[in-house]
Amino acid sequence: MAAKSAPKPTRVLVLPHDANPGEDNVLSGAWPDRTLGRVRRAEVWAYEIAEPKAAMLVCGGGGYVSLMVDREGIEVAKWLNGLGYNAYVLVHRLPGAGGHPKDIALKDGLAALDILRKDWAIKGDLPLILVGLSSGGHLAGVLACQAGVEAEGVIIAYAPINANHKDYKAPAGKPDYPPAEKQAFYNDWPIGIAALPHGVPACPVFLAYALMDAIVPVEHALTFIRTARDLGLDLDAHIFGRAPHGFALRDTTGTHAAWPKLAADWLKAKLADQS
């Protein structure tokens, strides 16, 4: 049975900003379907447990125009807590909104990782895993490609990782995504294209996609799979025949209900490799 109110974070950290952080973020809707359509300040919502085995930075989706903070943020964090991991939900600012530059989500993600590593969250040798759903999966992939991040792996689910790039669109000829800053970020950071190696993560990768997804076509995953084969990357991919877009953790009506268990087993194996 779902909780009647949102689980409260153990702490909330306001990330550094170029100017004053601004007002509190105001959520729209009711738990468990709240969203943030305007992010006034970047934050990390910490969901911590005793004796964690690893730390997970969780990036929820929303198409870089909002954030699905419950369905693809808090619910994912609590699932990870149940597996024995600390989880940190990234609330990042949005490209083009309020004059923010194209790479504002990346800047906020890197700021979050810097604070988590240096100040208070990731203690000792606790490894880092990046987890992202939908557009948050794209951001997780981008973060995994940054020098110094040193993630032990990245989980990407139904994310627009490469087929929104201007030269690799699927379906071909689809229009650019507004605002212009959002499309520019996709153009700068396609993930998993062999010809653009700056966007190929070196760490292990877990993919979960829907074969018939009309919002995020499966070509995003297929391109990355081909790249992994050609470059000898460590990549596990699961494509579910009847899954809807945005299946997250709630939709258990098809074979895609198995993906959390598959991801949990992958996490256990990859973290064991590092011990």
Sequence and secondary structure as in RCSB ss.txt:
>XXXX:A:sequence
MAAKSAPKPTRVLVLPHDANPGEDNVLSGAWPDRTLGRVRRAEVWAYEIAEPKAAMLVCGGGGYVSLMVDREGIE
VAKWLNGLGYNAYVLVHRLPGAGGHPKDIALKDGLAALDILRKDWAIKGDLPLILVGLSSGGHLAGVLACQAGVE
AEGVIIAYAPINANHKDYKAPAGKPDYPPAEKQAFYNDWPIGIAALPHGVPACPVFLAYALMDAIVPVEHALTFI
RTARDLGLDLDAHIFGRAPHGFALRDTTGTHAAWPKLAADWLKAKLADQS
>XXXX:A:secstr
   SS    SEEEE   SS   S    BS TTS BBSS SS EEEEE  SS S EEEEE  STTTSB TIIIIIH
HHHHHHHTT EEEEEE   TTGGG  TTHHHHHHHHHHHHIIIIISS TT  EEEEEETHHHHHHHHHHTSTT  
 SEEEEES   STTSTTS SSTT    SSHHHHHHHHH  SS TTSGGG  SS EEEEEETT SSS THHHHHHH
HHHHHHT  EEEEEETT  TT TTT  SSGGGGHHHHHHHHHHHHHHHH 
